[in-house]
Amino acid sequence: MNVLKTINIIGCGKLGKTLARLWTDCGVLKVQSVLNRSRSSGTEAVDFIGDGQAIESYAQLKRADLVMISAPDDAIAGCCDQLCHTDVLGEGVTVFHCSGALSSTLLTPARDQGASIAGMHPVKSFADPAASVESFAGTFCAVEGDVQACEILRDVMEQCGAVTFHVEPEMKTIYHAATVIVCNYLVALMEVGLRCFQQAGLSRETAMEIMRPIVRETAENVFRLGPDRALTGPIARGEESLVRQQCNAIGQWDEDVQRVYKALGHFAVELSTAQGNADPEALAAIKKLLTS
């Protein structure tokens, strides 16, 4: 009978609860201790996970095979520092964090005490842990760090249905910025669109219903055809006069929204150029307009 590796979790929020529940349900890891800022939130996490024990301080930690620091980015270094003041580190222990933007080198103090270190970042929204558990299979997970630590993390993640990939540690900030743009900023962009619809006199509820099919169809077209072939609209057609009218109308209403319109328009011009359907002179005029 194989004995499951144990894991301690420091900062068990939505992401931490999702991963711990997956490892528990899949029989991959045994959750040992959960340390949150408050005992009550730790207890709530343990209840969701279905395993483990909520503790109140680093002094209560017992040695485990793995330690996951799934605290916010600005708290990871401090968590690692406090972890290093315990006696739970050493050879055979893997310490990793879940930041997409920060390198595993942030955990070097733990490595100095004999642990192997890594960073593991699931490319997924964790707004609802219960739903995230159900939909986790197929999730891409970035892994970087010490060879041994990466091997262990790839194994435990792939047993839960994840698809792991390597990212260079020094490129993690840009890598994570990419996930922010396509996830968080997509939400923000849709909010900008909603406000434009409302300014045009539509209710927010009606605007949401109008957006639903076109957003879904556009996203599907991007993945099916690629961004350049998926681009439609006035810039794809090289309609400089319409772009000018829209840009001016938006600017008279909200200059911040106009800046968004212009900034994204530059990339649309590049895609339209690659598409090759619009008149190059018209696209040059549009680019000049968007720069002014």
C-alpha positions in Angstrom: 0.0 0.0 0.0 1.4 3.4 -1.1 1.6 6.0 1.6 0.4 9.4 0.4 2.8 12.3 0.5 1.7 15.0 3.0 1.2 18.7 2.4 1.0 21.8 4.6 -0.8 24.8 3.2 0.0 28.4 4.1 -2.6 30.8 2.9 -5.5 28.6 1.8 -7.9 30.9 -0.1 -9.9 30.1 -3.2 -7.0 28.6 -5.2 -5.6 26.7 -2.2 -9.0 25.2 -1.4 -9.5 24.1 -5.0 -6.1 22.4 -5.3 -6.3 20.8 -1.9 -9.8 19.4 -2.6 -8.6 18.0 -5.9 -5.6 16.3 -4.3 -7.9 14.9 -1.6 -10.6 13.7 -3.9 -8.1 12.2 -6.4 -6.1 10.5 -3.5 -2.9 12.3 -4.6 -1.9 14.1 -1.4 -2.9 14.1 2.2 -3.6 17.6 3.6 -1.9 17.9 7.0 -2.1 21.4 8.3 -3.8 24.6 7.0 -2.5 27.9 8.3 -4.5 31.0 7.4 -4.6 34.5 8.9 -7.5 33.4 11.1 -8.4 30.1 12.7 -12.0 30.5 11.4 -11.0 30.9 7.8 -8.6 27.9 8.2 -11.5 25.8 9.6 -13.7 26.9 6.7 -11.0 25.8 4.3 -10.6 22.4 6.0 -14.3 21.8 5.9 -14.3 22.5 2.2 -11.3 20.3 1.6 -12.6 17.4 3.7 -9.2 16.8 5.2 -6.5 18.4 7.3 -6.4 20.5 10.5 -6.6 24.2 10.9 -3.7 25.6 13.0 -3.1 29.1 14.3 0.7 29.6 14.1 3.9 28.5 12.3 5.0 26.9 15.6 2.2 24.3 15.2 3.5 23.1 11.8 4.8 19.6 11.7 7.1 18.4 8.9 5.4 17.4 5.7 6.6 16.3 2.3 5.3 19.5 0.6 4.5 23.0 1.7 2.3 25.1 -0.6 2.3 28.9 -0.1 -0.8 30.0 -1.8 -1.0 33.4 -0.1 -1.2 36.7 -2.1 2.0 37.6 -4.0 3.0 40.4 -1.6 2.8 38.0 1.3 4.8 35.1 -0.1 8.3 36.3 0.9 7.1 36.9 4.5 5.4 33.5 4.7 8.7 31.9 3.5 10.7 33.8 6.0 8.4 32.6 8.9 8.5 29.1 7.6 12.3 29.2 7.7 12.2 30.0 11.4 10.6 26.6 12.1 12.2 23.2 12.0 10.0 21.7 9.3 12.4 22.2 6.3 15.2 20.1 5.1 16.2 17.5 2.5 13.2 15.8 1.0 10.8 18.7 1.6 9.4 20.6 -1.4 8.3 24.2 -0.9 6.4 25.9 -3.7 4.2 29.0 -4.3 1.4 29.6 -6.7 2.2 33.0 -8.0 2.1 33.4 -11.8 4.2 36.6 -11.7 6.9 35.8 -9.2 9.8 33.4 -9.7 10.5 30.4 -7.5 13.8 32.2 -6.5 11.7 34.1 -4.0 11.8 30.9 -1.9 15.6 30.7 -1.9 15.8 30.9 1.9 13.9 27.6 2.1 16.4 26.1 -0.4 19.2 27.3 1.8 17.7 25.1 4.5 17.8 22.0 2.3 14.3 22.1 0.7 13.8 22.0 -3.1 11.7 24.9 -4.4 9.4 25.7 -7.3 6.6 27.9 -8.6 3.4 26.3 -9.9 0.6 28.5 -11.4 -2.7 27.1 -12.7 -4.0 29.2 -15.6 -7.6 29.4 -14.4 -10.1 31.6 -12.7 -10.8 30.5 -9.1 -13.8 32.7 -8.4 -15.8 29.7 -7.1 -13.8 26.8 -5.6 -16.6 24.3 -5.9 -17.1 25.1 -9.6 -13.3 25.2 -10.1 -12.9 21.7 -8.8 -15.6 20.4 -11.2 -14.0 22.1 -14.2 -10.3 21.7 -13.4 -9.5 18.8 -15.8 -7.5 20.1 -18.7 -6.3 23.2 -16.9 -2.8 24.3 -18.0 -0.3 24.8 -15.2 3.0 26.6 -15.4 5.8 24.9 -13.5 9.4 26.2 -12.9 12.1 25.7 -10.2 14.4 23.0 -9.0 14.3 19.8 -11.1 13.2 17.5 -8.3 10.4 19.9 -7.1 9.2 20.3 -10.7 9.0 16.6 -11.2 6.9 16.2 -8.0 4.5 19.0 -8.9 4.0 17.8 -12.5 3.1 14.4 -11.1 0.6 15.6 -8.5 -1.0 18.1 -11.0 -1.2 15.7 -13.9 -2.9 13.1 -11.7 -5.7 15.7 -11.2 -6.1 16.2 -15.0 -3.8 19.2 -15.4 -1.6 19.9 -18.4 1.7 21.2 -17.2 4.2 23.3 -19.1 7.5 25.1 -18.4 8.0 28.8 -18.2 11.3 30.6 -17.8 11.5 32.1 -14.3 12.8 35.4 -15.6 9.8 35.7 -18.0 7.1 35.0 -15.4 6.1 38.6 -15.0 5.3 38.9 -18.7 3.8 35.5 -18.8 1.4 36.4 -16.0 0.7 39.8 -17.6 -0.6 37.7 -20.6 -3.0 35.8 -18.4 -4.2 39.1 -16.8 -4.8 40.6 -20.2 -6.8 37.7 -21.7 -8.7 37.0 -18.4 -9.0 40.1 -16.1 -8.7 42.7 -18.8 -11.2 40.9 -21.0 -13.7 41.3 -18.1 -12.7 45.0 -17.8 -13.1 45.4 -21.6 -16.6 44.0 -21.5 -17.5 46.4 -18.8 -16.3 49.3 -21.1 -18.5 47.9 -23.8 -21.5 47.7 -21.4 -21.0 51.4 -20.5 -21.0 52.3 -24.2 -24.3 50.4 -24.7 -25.7 52.2 -21.7 -24.6 55.6 -23.0 -26.4 54.7 -26.2 -29.6 54.4 -24.2 -29.8 50.6 -23.6 -30.4 49.1 -20.2 -27.5 47.1 -18.7 -29.6 44.0 -18.8 -30.4 44.3 -22.5 -26.7 45.1 -23.2 -25.7 41.9 -21.5 -28.0 39.9 -23.6 -26.8 41.6 -26.8 -23.2 40.9 -25.8 -23.6 37.2 -24.9 -23.8 35.7 -28.4 -21.3 38.1 -30.1 -18.7 37.7 -27.4 -19.0 33.9 -27.5 -18.9 33.8 -31.3 -15.9 36.1 -31.5 -13.9 34.0 -29.0 -14.7 30.9 -30.9 -13.6 32.5 -34.1 -10.3 33.6 -32.6 -9.5 30.0 -31.6 -10.8 28.5 -34.8 -9.4 31.0 -37.3 -6.7 32.9 -35.5 -6.8 36.6 -34.5 -6.1 38.1 -37.9 -8.7 36.1 -39.7 -11.2 36.5 -36.9 -11.1 40.3 -37.0 -14.2 42.0 -38.4 -15.6 45.5 -38.3 -14.6 49.0 -39.6 -10.8 48.6 -39.2 -10.9 45.2 -40.8 -12.6 46.9 -43.8 -10.4 50.0 -43.7 -13.3 52.4 -43.1 -11.4 55.4 -41.8 -14.4 57.8 -41.8 -16.4 55.4 -39.5 -13.5 55.0 -37.2 -13.1 58.8 -37.0 -16.8 59.2 -36.2 -16.7 56.6 -33.5 -13.5 58.0 -32.0 -14.8 61.5 -31.9 -18.2 60.6 -30.5 -16.6 58.5 -27.7 -14.1 61.3 -26.9 -16.9 63.8 -26.5 -18.5 61.5 -23.9 -15.6 59.9 -22.1 -11.9 60.4 -22.8 -10.8 57.3 -20.8 -13.0 55.1 -23.0 -11.6 56.9 -26.1 -8.1 56.0 -25.0 -9.1 52.4 -24.7 -10.7 52.6 -28.2 -7.5 54.1 -29.7 -5.1 51.7 -27.9 -6.9 48.6 -29.0 -7.4 50.1 -32.5 -3.6 50.1 -33.1 -3.5 46.3 -32.6 -6.6 45.9 -34.8 -4.8 47.8 -37.6 -1.9 45.3 -37.3 -4.3 42.4 -37.6 -6.1 44.0 -40.5 -2.8 44.5 -42.3 -2.0 40.8 -41.8 -5.5 39.9 -43.0 -4.8 41.7 -46.2 -8.3 42.7 -47.2 -8.3 46.5 -46.4 -6.7 49.2 -48.5 -3.2 49.9 -47.0 -3.6 53.7 -47.5 -6.9 53.5 -45.5 -5.2 51.6 -42.7 -2.3 54.1 -42.7 -4.9 56.9 -42.3 -6.6 55.0 -39.4 -3.3 54.5 -37.7 -2.5 58.2 -37.9 -6.0 59.0 -36.6 -5.5 56.7 -33.6 -2.2 58.2 -32.9 -3.4 61.8 -32.9 
